[in-house]
Amino acid sequence: MEFFCYHRDRPGSVALRDEMLEEHWSYMDRYAARMIARGPTFVEGGDTPSGSVHVVDLPDPAAARAFAFDEPNYQAGVYRDVLLRRWRNALGRSMWDFPGGRTGGNCYLVLGLGEGKAADLAVPSDQDELIAYGPLLSDSGAAWLGTAVLIRASHPDKARAVLDPDRYVDIEVHRWRFGGRPS
């Protein structure tokens, strides 16, 4: 089962985040073979981290909760909250398989928070800039709760346009960067 996990940073936690970096990477190294995508988000217009995205294949919702809440930054108080949802990898690949590569251009996390009838289940026909794409689901996978997208785009508004605004209660756009331990 695939899960989307977005840890949102607590304001003022950058120094603690920096202090915990090696512990965070060591923890994530244990899940490297199961990662579909990962990386930090940033405050608008800056280089200050605002959160951390991890899309990971795990056995069940209990394993996903353990992954999210045992994470060292979470345990240390770096994060203010966690969005954890079952997810379906509509592209069938990891971020490392993204044809556009890890460098060049602006990348974004687009979160469409929905309710009611499912939207945007079909992958957009123009996939060239999609890094990851899929629905956010309930633990059972039966209820659609939104859509999560990692995309390369020239501007946040271009990234937002990947989702139909009339089908969501809210659409968030966060600047995102390919993550992982530097080689």
VOPAZA-723558 format. One record per residue (C-alpha): x, y, z. Coordinates in steps of 0.02 Angstrom, whole numbers, plus 50000, padded with zeros to 5 digits. Example, Ala and Ser with C-alpha at 12.3 -4.5 7.8 and 13.67 -1.06 7.14 Angstrom:
residues 2
506154977550390 506844994750357 
//
This chain:
residues 183
500005000050000 500635017249958 500505031650079 500735050450064 501495058550219 501725077350236 502515083350398 502235102150416 503575111650512 503195120750673 503625139350659 505345142950730 505965125050715 507325127450582 508785126150705 508065110150778 507755103350603 509585106750558 510165098350719 509105082850680 509625081250497 510745065950513 509485056950624 508115060750497 509155054150351 509675038650448 507855035050487 507345037550305 508785026550245 507855011950325 506415015150202 507445019450047 506915004049949 505075008349980 505155026949938 504185033449789 504585051749821 505305062749957 505905080249987 505685096550082 504455110550051 504905128850079 504065144850137 503435155649996 504815166049920 506215158950028 507375144650069 506695141350244 505985123650256 504125122450289 503865103650286 504405086650225 503535075350097 503735056550095 502775044849981 503135027150034 502525009350005 502105001050172 501134985450222 499634993850304 498945009550390 499715004650558 501455003750477 501135020650396 500675028450563 502245021150641 503285028050496 502535045450517 502535046850706 504155037850748 505105049550631 506485058450732 505965076050681 504185072450735 504785065250901 505915080350931 504535093250896 505085099850726 503365096650652 501725104950701 500615092150614 500575077550494 499465074050344 499485055150318 498395047350185 498365031650083 498895035949906 498885027649735 500375030049622 499475034349460 501115036449364 501805019549419 503565026249447 504635034449578 505345052049574 507025044449528 506225038449366 505575055849321 506175058749141 506515077149177 507875073249304 508185080149477 508875097149427 508225112049330 506615121749348 505455124849493 504575110349577 502995110849681 501905100349793 500085103049748 498815096649875 496995096549824 495925093549979 494245086849924 492585080549981 491185071549894 491365063949722 493145059649668 494035071649549 495595071249442 495785052249452 496425051449273 498215056949249 498275073049146 498715069848964 500225081448974 501315071149091 503025078049045 503195088449204 502305076749325 503495069349453 502175060449558 500275060249545 498885051349636 497315051949740 497315054049929 496215040350002 495495034450168 496415020350259 495285007550176 495555015350005 493665016949982 493455035750006 494295049149899 494975063550004 495945073449876 497435072949760 499315075049788 500465080249646 502325083849632 502615094049474 503915104549386 503155121149330 503705138649286 502605146749418 501515141449567 499935146049470 500455134249329 500705120449458 498995123949537 498175122549364 498525103749361 496965101649470 495185107049435 494865121049563 492985118149561 493195100549630 494165104649790 493805113149954 495585119749953 497135118349845 498825121449926 500415124549826 502115122949910 503825124849832 504645107649840 506365100449806 506945082649768 507545075649933 508635062350005 510355060650075 511615070149967 512775058349874 
//
